[in-house]
Amino acid sequence: MKKTLIYIDQENIINSIELLEAARQIHADQEYQSFGLITNQQIENKYLGEFDSIINIKDQNIKSYDQLALTDVIEELQNKYQFESIIIPATHIGRMLAPRLAMRLHVGLVADVTEIKKDEKSLELIRPAFSGRIMAGIETNAKKPIMLTVRQNVFTHHIDQNKEVEMVNYQPNNYNKAEIDLLEKKQCELSYDIRESEILVSGGGGALKDFEQIKNLADKLNAEVSASRKIIDNGKASRNIQVGQSGKTVSPELYIALGISGAIEHVAGLKNIENIISVNINKNAPICSLSDIVVVGDAIEFVKKLTNKLEKN
């Protein structure tokens, strides 16, 4: 039976578990066994029960930020289990771990995958290229394991808490001990992650002249602020809140697009959104065809009027 290994990032457990859907699409109708990899972690059984097996690295000398040691351990596991695929979330940790591991195993790596296409003859992994300007399809037929990192929020896996799971406590035999120590942790200035937001008020080129107004509206709606690439490139906001191929993929219940044209680079960052409201001077802008409500007009004027209305009420 084929085997797939999914690295579970302890700072983003839910997104890591959702990579089971990526594994399902890779193996299609073939039977396979799913392994989740954790490191000295305590995770609720309702999440771990999604896997066939959980490998828990039981060694307090191995830290989650120690990519050198983790690379050694996963190489050791690969030699033992012979995984057909290794899937890693495209988190900060995952993006450091995956290329090291690919070099160690002498295999290719497809990074930031957003879509998987599989047929009887080939497996194609889709990812942004040229700073998100195009989507590239990479066909994989090289030696195993297939290695990929997957962008967060692009796959959805429905949790089945009734599944039984095999727990494997694994003591590594050989690895390089950590040469780095964690001295201090600081809270990120941004207090929210747009990938977890239920309501997003997002500004584009049409809101460039007064982007600060969008923040006022977001406060009134108990929402968070996001932005298109044009806002970021003009230095109006942090790249942490960028939506799109070269930014983040979001799935809010409500997405308010203010002055956003809806180019393919931006739309690629919108997944499973329940409602979209767009405000644009061009009623034929691409984003309008995806929207539930379209307001034809100036984005900043709309923001000011709606903000005033909310303040009065």
C-alpha distance (Angstrom), angle and dihedral (degrees) to the residues before:
residue distance angle dihedral
M1 . . .
K2 3.80 . .
K3 3.80 118.9 .
T4 3.80 132.7 -150.5
L5 3.81 127.3 -167.0
I6 3.81 122.2 -152.1
Y7 3.78 119.8 -168.5
I8 3.82 110.2 -139.3
D9 3.79 111.3 -145.6
Q10 3.81 106.0 -149.0
E11 3.81 90.6 -146.4
N12 3.81 92.0 56.7
I13 3.78 107.8 27.4
I14 3.82 98.9 155.8
N15 3.80 94.5 52.4
S16 3.78 90.1 46.3
I17 3.80 91.8 54.1
E18 3.80 91.1 47.6
L19 3.81 86.6 65.3
L20 3.80 85.2 80.6
E21 3.81 84.8 82.6
A22 3.81 89.2 56.2
A23 3.81 88.7 51.7
R24 3.79 90.8 50.0
Q25 3.79 91.5 52.7
I26 3.80 92.8 47.0
H27 3.80 93.5 53.1
A28 3.82 94.5 34.7
D29 3.82 110.4 -179.8
Q30 3.81 94.6 -7.2
E31 3.79 119.8 107.6
Y32 3.79 113.6 -111.5
Q33 3.79 140.1 166.4
S34 3.80 119.1 -126.0
F35 3.81 121.3 -143.4
G36 3.80 123.6 -169.3
L37 3.80 117.8 -157.2
I38 3.81 121.2 -148.3
T39 3.80 132.3 169.1
N40 3.81 118.6 -139.2
Q41 3.80 89.0 -40.9
Q42 3.78 135.1 150.1
I43 3.81 108.8 -146.2
E44 3.80 127.6 169.0
N45 3.80 113.5 -97.5
K46 3.81 91.5 -127.0
Y47 3.80 87.4 70.2
L48 3.78 99.8 38.2
G49 3.80 90.2 50.3
E50 3.79 89.2 74.0
F51 3.81 90.9 77.6
D52 3.77 131.2 70.1
S53 3.80 89.4 -135.1
I54 3.79 136.5 9.7
I55 3.80 119.3 -152.4
N56 3.79 109.8 -157.4
I57 3.80 114.0 -167.3
K58 3.79 101.9 -140.1
D59 3.77 104.8 -161.0
Q60 3.79 121.9 109.0
N61 3.81 90.6 -157.8
I62 3.81 90.1 69.0
K63 3.79 113.1 80.3
S64 3.79 125.7 -164.3
Y65 3.82 90.6 -119.3
D66 3.81 94.1 50.9
Q67 3.79 100.7 99.3
L68 3.81 94.3 173.5
A69 3.80 93.4 58.9
L70 3.82 93.1 42.0
T71 3.79 90.5 52.2
D72 3.81 89.9 53.8
V73 3.80 92.2 48.3
I74 3.82 96.1 47.7
E75 3.80 90.2 47.7
E76 3.80 87.5 54.0
L77 3.82 90.9 49.2
Q78 3.80 91.1 48.5
N79 3.79 90.7 54.2
K80 3.79 89.6 51.0
Y81 3.82 102.6 41.1
Q82 3.82 102.6 24.6
F83 3.81 97.1 -142.1
E84 3.81 116.6 -154.9
S85 3.81 90.9 -150.4
I86 3.81 136.9 19.1
I87 3.80 116.0 -160.9
I88 3.80 122.4 -168.5
P89 3.82 127.5 -177.8
A90 3.81 113.8 -114.8
T91 3.80 92.8 -119.1
H92 3.80 124.4 132.1
I93 3.80 89.9 -91.1
G94 3.80 93.7 42.7
R95 3.79 93.4 51.6
M96 3.80 90.0 55.3
L97 3.79 95.7 43.3
A98 3.82 101.2 44.9
P99 3.84 100.6 60.2
R100 3.80 91.8 45.5
L101 3.79 90.5 51.5
A102 3.81 93.6 45.6
M103 3.80 90.7 53.4
R104 3.79 90.7 48.1
L105 3.80 93.3 50.4
H106 3.84 92.9 41.2
V107 3.79 93.4 -126.3
G108 3.79 135.5 123.3
L109 3.79 124.1 -97.3
V110 3.80 127.5 -147.8
A111 3.80 107.9 -159.7
D112 3.82 130.7 -155.8
V113 3.80 96.0 10.2
T114 3.82 113.7 -169.3
E115 3.81 101.4 174.4
I116 3.80 139.5 20.8
K117 3.81 126.0 -150.3
K118 3.80 119.6 -170.7
D119 3.78 132.6 177.6
E120 3.79 135.0 158.9
K121 3.80 93.8 -80.1
S122 3.78 107.8 32.8
L123 3.78 148.9 19.8
E124 3.81 116.4 -139.2
L125 3.79 122.6 -167.5
I126 3.82 116.9 -160.2
R127 3.80 121.5 -149.2
P128 3.83 138.7 158.0
A129 3.80 116.2 -93.0
F130 3.83 136.9 -174.2
S131 3.81 92.8 29.4
G132 3.78 91.7 -47.3
R133 3.80 96.4 -53.5
I134 3.80 93.5 121.1
M135 3.80 138.8 17.2
A136 3.80 113.4 -121.0
G137 3.80 124.0 -154.1
I138 3.80 113.0 -147.8
E139 3.79 116.8 -165.6
T140 3.78 113.3 -148.6
N141 3.78 121.2 -154.4
A142 3.80 100.2 136.0
K143 3.78 127.1 118.2
K144 3.77 119.3 -61.4
P145 2.91 142.9 -58.2
I146 3.79 102.2 57.2
M147 3.79 105.8 -145.4
L148 3.77 126.9 -159.7
T149 3.76 142.9 154.1
V150 3.80 115.8 -142.0
R151 3.77 125.8 -147.1
Q152 3.77 113.6 -120.1
N153 3.81 122.7 -100.3
V154 3.81 96.0 18.3
F155 3.81 97.6 103.6
T156 3.79 127.5 49.6
H157 3.79 121.9 -155.6
H158 3.80 121.2 -172.0
I159 3.79 110.7 -134.0
D160 3.81 118.1 -122.4
Q161 3.78 106.7 -169.5
N162 3.81 94.9 -175.6
K163 3.78 96.1 71.0
E164 3.81 117.0 113.2
V165 3.78 116.5 -129.2
E166 3.80 132.8 -158.4
M167 3.81 112.0 -132.0
V168 3.81 116.1 -148.2
N169 3.80 118.4 -172.7
Y170 3.78 104.3 -157.1
Q171 3.79 126.1 -161.7
P172 3.83 110.1 -164.7
N173 3.77 116.6 -131.6
N174 3.77 100.8 -152.4
Y175 3.80 134.4 11.9
N176 3.78 140.8 137.7
K177 3.78 110.4 -94.2
A178 3.79 117.0 -123.2
E179 3.78 116.3 -82.9
I180 3.79 92.4 -174.1
D181 3.80 131.1 68.4
L182 3.79 129.3 -158.1
L183 3.79 104.7 -121.0
E184 3.78 101.7 171.9
K185 3.80 143.2 -0.2
K186 3.80 122.4 -147.8
Q187 3.78 126.8 -167.3
C188 3.78 113.6 -114.9
E189 3.82 112.6 -109.9
L190 3.80 90.4 -125.5
S191 3.81 105.9 78.2
Y192 3.80 95.9 -161.2
D193 3.77 141.5 45.5
I194 3.81 112.7 -134.9
R195 3.81 89.5 -146.8
E196 3.81 88.7 67.9
S197 3.81 97.7 43.7
E198 3.82 121.5 117.4
I199 3.82 93.4 -160.0
L200 3.80 124.5 30.9
V201 3.79 126.7 -173.3
S202 3.77 104.2 -162.1
G203 3.79 128.4 -169.3
G204 3.79 129.7 -155.0
G205 3.77 139.0 174.0
G206 3.80 91.7 -55.9
A207 3.81 89.5 61.1
L208 3.79 95.8 44.5
K209 3.79 95.7 105.7
D210 3.82 94.6 62.6
F211 3.79 109.9 11.8
E212 3.82 92.0 156.8
Q213 3.82 89.0 71.3
I214 3.80 89.1 66.4
K215 3.80 90.7 61.4
N216 3.81 90.0 56.3
L217 3.79 91.3 53.1
A218 3.79 92.1 47.0
D219 3.81 90.2 54.0
K220 3.81 91.1 53.9
L221 3.80 91.1 50.7
N222 3.82 95.2 44.5
A223 3.79 85.3 -119.4
E224 3.79 136.8 131.9
V225 3.79 129.0 -116.9
S226 3.80 125.2 -116.7
A227 3.78 133.0 168.2
S228 3.77 146.6 -156.2
R229 3.78 123.0 -112.8
K230 3.81 92.8 -97.0
I231 3.81 90.8 63.5
I232 3.81 91.1 48.8
D233 3.80 94.7 47.0
N234 3.80 89.6 52.7
G235 3.79 90.9 54.7
K236 3.80 95.2 -115.5
A237 3.82 95.6 124.5
S238 3.79 143.7 12.0
R239 3.80 120.0 -87.5
N240 3.82 86.9 -123.3
I241 3.80 89.3 80.0
Q242 3.81 98.3 44.6
V243 3.82 116.5 125.2
G244 3.79 119.6 -154.4
Q245 3.78 145.7 53.9
S246 3.79 92.9 -44.6
G247 3.81 91.6 37.2
K248 3.79 132.7 38.8
T249 3.78 134.2 -46.1
V250 3.81 112.8 -124.7
S251 3.81 135.3 -167.5
P252 3.82 108.7 -173.3
E253 3.79 124.9 160.6
L254 3.82 89.0 -122.7
Y255 3.80 127.9 26.5
I256 3.81 118.4 -173.6
A257 3.80 109.6 -163.8
L258 3.80 111.4 -161.0
G259 3.79 116.0 -168.7
I260 3.80 92.3 -19.3
S261 3.79 115.5 141.5
G262 3.80 94.7 -159.3
A263 3.78 102.9 -124.5
I264 3.80 115.2 -178.3
E265 3.81 90.7 -102.5
H266 3.81 90.1 62.0
V267 3.79 99.1 37.4
A268 3.82 89.8 54.5
G269 3.81 86.9 69.0
L270 3.81 93.6 58.0
K271 3.81 115.0 88.1
N272 3.81 130.7 168.8
I273 3.81 95.0 -13.9
E274 3.80 112.8 170.3
N275 3.82 98.2 -154.5
I276 3.80 134.3 13.6
I277 3.79 124.3 -168.3
S278 3.80 114.5 -171.8
V279 3.78 129.8 -168.6
N280 3.78 115.8 -165.0
I281 3.79 139.2 146.0
N282 3.81 87.6 -134.8
K283 3.80 111.4 68.1
N284 3.81 89.1 -167.4
A285 3.82 95.0 57.3
P286 3.83 111.1 130.9
I287 3.82 92.4 -116.2
C288 3.81 90.0 61.6
S289 3.81 92.8 65.0
L290 3.82 88.7 58.2
S291 3.81 95.8 45.7
D292 3.79 130.6 101.1
I293 3.82 90.8 -154.0
V294 3.82 125.7 24.8
V295 3.80 122.3 -165.3
V296 3.80 112.9 -166.2
G297 3.79 108.6 -148.7
D298 3.78 147.5 66.7
A299 3.82 112.4 -35.9
I300 3.82 97.3 -143.7
E301 3.81 92.7 46.8
F302 3.82 88.3 51.6
V303 3.82 91.0 49.3
K304 3.81 92.9 51.3
K305 3.80 94.2 48.1
L306 3.79 94.4 45.9
T307 3.81 91.7 46.1
N308 3.82 90.7 51.9
K309 3.78 90.6 48.0
L310 3.80 91.9 52.1
E311 3.81 91.4 47.7
K312 3.80 91.9 53.6
N313 3.79 92.1 49.8
